[in-house]
């Protein structure tokens, strides 16, 4: 089953996101507020370049976007995804959400679809048990050609 939109973070008001940031003793700068609003508005992970391109001209420089995303990731407000193309992508994480989910990515147009269910939880537990590991997690993304690109 796929989910086109709808992680809990998208329902969060911008004021709630700002409160989370303030709760970590961080200032709410104009660029940070704008970045949070962009992340809140988009239903899929964005690269630093994509975030920067959606900011009003002159709002901040690219280095500010980069530093802000690093800060938000460190604070647990965003999760980083790697789709194998060398560009980190970021997505907001809800306050009581670990952000764990998978994506289906079109290899032609880069369309991203979120996968709603994680079928690997049982396998993850078995792998941990067999090998004596604790706190095992995984990252998995799916790649293919979307209907629009198949034409």
Secondary structure by P-SEA (a helix, b strand, c coil): cccccccccccccaaaaaaaaaaacccccaaaaaaaaaaaaccccccaaaaaaacccccccaaaaaaaaaaaaaaccbbbbbccccbbbbbbbcccccccbbbbbccccbbbbbbccccaaaaaaaaaaaaccccccbbbbbbbbcccccc
